Amino acid sequence: MGKIAFFFFVAILFLGDAQAASLHPEKYYQEKWCNEHKGKTEVVLTNNTRADCITDSNVIEFDFGKKWAESIGQALNYSEQTGKRAGIVLIMEDASESKYLLRVKDIIKHFRLPIDVWGIGKL
């Protein structure tokens, strides 16, 4: 019985850490922003990837700040699949994460990538 109790204790610790990693799940920000911009969420594309949001002008990837680099590839994939302009909404839940927004903007500018970027949260 002691091993089972220890297992549950450890599982609860890890679950608590996973939930503490962000104030809200990505989906919370995705639905709020996409609704405000009259978009559609979770659209399955022809290559079976799922775009986080599609508006009249953009197909958008949502990611937390630390995943800024990953968001570029996702956004470009969505754009290639839909023919819409790529977009990224970078979620920053702490003011210190604004550095990630600067990084993604610098890469997009340097390589002249056709990606629009929005930051939400604590800027």
N, C-alpha and C positions, 0 to 999 in steps of 0.2 A: 504493500500500500504506500510505503514511503516513496518509492520510485515514481509512482503515478502522480502523487501530490507534487513532487519536485518537477515533473514534466509540465504539469498545468501551471505551476508557478513561473517557470521559465517562459512558457508560451504566452502567458499574460504579460510578462515583462516586455517581450518582443512586440506583442500586439500594441501595447501602450506606446512604445517607441515609434512604431509605424504610424500610429494615429497622431502623435505629437509632431511628426515631421512637417505637417502643414495645418494651417488654420481650417481650411476647407478642401474638399477633394477637387481635382481639376474640373470635374463635371459641373460643379457649382458655378465656377467662373465662366465656363464654356456656355452653359445655358443662359446665364444672366447677360453676358456680352452679346451672344448671338441673337437673343430675343430683342435686345435694345437696337440691334442693327438689322432687324427683320430678316434674319437668316434661318437656315435649317440645320439642325445638329445631327451628328452621327450618320452621315450619308455614305453608303457603301459604293465604292468606285469599281470600275471594270476590272481592276487587278486585285480585287477583294481587300484592298486597304479601306480604311474608314476615315473620311475627312471629318474633323471636329466640327467645322461650321462652313456652310456655303452661303454667301450673300449674292446679290445681283452682280457684284464686280469681283469678288475674291473667293478663294478657297483657302481656309485658314486652319493652321495648326496651333493648338494651345499647349504650352508647356510651362513648368515652373522654371524660374531663373537659372538654376544650376544646369538645366538641360538645354541651354541656349544653342549649343552647337548641333545637337540632334534635331532641333526644331527646323533648322535650315533645310536639311535633307528631306524631312517629312513634307515641308511646305512645297518644295520643288517637285516632289513626287505627285502631290495632289494637283499641282498646276498642270503637269504633263498629262495627267489622266483626264482633266476636265477642260483644259484650254482657258481656264480662268487665271487671273493674276494671283500669284502666291501671296499669302499673308501669314504673319506670325503674331499671336498675342502672347506676350511673355508675362507670366504671373510673378509678382514680387511681393512676398508677404512680410518683408522686412526691408527697411530703407537701405541696408547694406547690400542688398541684392541688385541695386540699380546698376552696379558694375556690369552685370550680365546683359542688360539692355544696351549699354554702350558697346560691349563686345560684338553683339549680333549686328548692331547698326554699322560698326566699323567694317566688319567682314562684308556685309552687303554692299557698302559703299566702295570698298577697295576692289571687289570683283565685279562691280556694277550688276549685281543680281537683281532680277525683276521681282522683288519681294517688298511688300508693305509691312511695316512693323508698328504695333501698338503695345504699350506697357500698361498693365493694370495692377492695382494693389497699392502698396506703399512705395511711392517713387521719391 
